[in-house]
Amino acid sequence: MPRTTVNLDASVLGQLKRRQHRERKPFSELVNQLLARALAETESTDEVPRPLRWTTRAMGPRIDLEDKDALRQALDEA
């Protein structure tokens, strides 16, 4: 099996060592299994998202902002 060096955060390393102790597996076997599972999960969900369709239409003004009474009424209704 090829060897490599990976820099891990201290918290991740601690979690891995606790899990290694709990499962009584060699460290490299545990890391290999966890990475293989994570990669398999992400590959199954790597679907290409469909392009977003944005529908727009002209709405025009609904309230004359200069008309204080109409503005107040619209705010009261909201």
Contact map, one row per residue, 1 for C-alpha under 8 A:
111000000000000000000000000000000000000000000000000000000000000000000000000000
111100000000000000000000000000000000000000000000000000000000000000000000000000
111110000000000000000000000000000000000000000000000000000000000000000000000000
011111000000000000000000000000000000000000000000000000000000000000000000000000
001111100000000000000000000000000000000000000000000000000000000000000000000000
000111110000000000000000000000000000000000000000000000000000000000000000000000
000011111000000000000000000000000000000000000000000000000000000000000000000000
000001111101100000000000000000000000000000000000000000000000000000000000000000
000000111111100000000000000000000000000000000000000000000000000000000000000000
000000011111110000000000000000000000000000000000000000000000000000000000000000
000000001111111000000000000000000000000000000000000000000000000000000000000000
000000011111111100000000000000000000000000000000000000000000000000000000000000
000000011111111110000000000000000000000000000000000000000000000000000000000000
000000000111111111000000000000000000000000000000000000000000000000000000000000
000000000011111111100000000000000000000000000000000000000000000000000000000000
000000000001111111110000001001100000000000000000000000000000000000000000000000
000000000000111111111000001000000000000000000000000000000000000000000000000000
000000000000011111111100000000000000000000000000000000000000000000000000000000
000000000000001111111110000000000000000000000000000000000000000000000000000000
000000000000000111111111111001000000000000000000000000000000000000000000000000
000000000000000011111111100000000000000000000000000000000000000000000000000000
000000000000000001111111000000000000000000000000000000000000000000000000000000
000000000000000000111111100000000000000000000000000000000000000000000000000000
000000000000000000011111110000000000000000000000000000000000000000000000000000
000000000000000000011011111011000000000000000000000000000000000000000000000000
000000000000000000010001111111000000000000000000000000000000000000000000000000
000000000000000110010000111111100000000000000000000000000000000000000000000000
000000000000000000000000011111110000000000000000000000000000000000000000000000
000000000000000000000000111111111000000000000000000000000000000000000000000000
000000000000000100010000111111111100000000000000000000000000000000000000000000
000000000000000100000000001111111110000000000000000000000000000000000000000000
000000000000000000000000000111111111000000000000000000000000000000000000000000
000000000000000000000000000011111111100000000000000000000000000000000000000000
000000000000000000000000000001111111110000000000000000000000000000000000000000
000000000000000000000000000000111111111000000000000000000000000000000000000000
000000000000000000000000000000011111111100000000000000000000000000000000000000
000000000000000000000000000000001111111110000000000000000000000000000000000000
000000000000000000000000000000000111111111000000000000000000000000000000000000
000000000000000000000000000000000011111111100000000000000000000000000000000000
000000000000000000000000000000000001111111110000000000000000000000000000000000
000000000000000000000000000000000000111111111000000000000000000000000000000000
000000000000000000000000000000000000011111111100000000000000000000000000000000
000000000000000000000000000000000000001111111100000000000000000000000000000000
000000000000000000000000000000000000000111111110000000000000000000000000000000
000000000000000000000000000000000000000011111110000000000000000000000000000000
000000000000000000000000000000000000000001111111000000000000000000000000000000
000000000000000000000000000000000000000000011111100000000000000000000000000000
000000000000000000000000000000000000000000000111110000000000000000000000000000
000000000000000000000000000000000000000000000011111000000000000000000000000000
000000000000000000000000000000000000000000000001111100000000000000000000000000
000000000000000000000000000000000000000000000000111110000000000000000000000000
000000000000000000000000000000000000000000000000011111000000000000000000000000
000000000000000000000000000000000000000000000000001111100000000000000000000000
000000000000000000000000000000000000000000000000000111110000000000000000000000
000000000000000000000000000000000000000000000000000011111000000000000000000000
000000000000000000000000000000000000000000000000000001111100000000000000000000
000000000000000000000000000000000000000000000000000000111110000000000000000000
000000000000000000000000000000000000000000000000000000011111000000000000000000
000000000000000000000000000000000000000000000000000000001111110000000000000000
000000000000000000000000000000000000000000000000000000000111110000000000000000
000000000000000000000000000000000000000000000000000000000011111100000000000000
000000000000000000000000000000000000000000000000000000000011111100000000000000
000000000000000000000000000000000000000000000000000000000000111110100110010000
000000000000000000000000000000000000000000000000000000000000111111100110000000
000000000000000000000000000000000000000000000000000000000000001111110110000000
000000000000000000000000000000000000000000000000000000000000000111110000000000
000000000000000000000000000000000000000000000000000000000000001111111110000000
000000000000000000000000000000000000000000000000000000000000000011111111000000
000000000000000000000000000000000000000000000000000000000000000000111111100000
000000000000000000000000000000000000000000000000000000000000001110111111110000
000000000000000000000000000000000000000000000000000000000000001110111111111000
000000000000000000000000000000000000000000000000000000000000000000011111111100
000000000000000000000000000000000000000000000000000000000000000000001111111110
000000000000000000000000000000000000000000000000000000000000001000000111111111
000000000000000000000000000000000000000000000000000000000000000000000011111111
000000000000000000000000000000000000000000000000000000000000000000000001111111
000000000000000000000000000000000000000000000000000000000000000000000000111111
000000000000000000000000000000000000000000000000000000000000000000000000011111
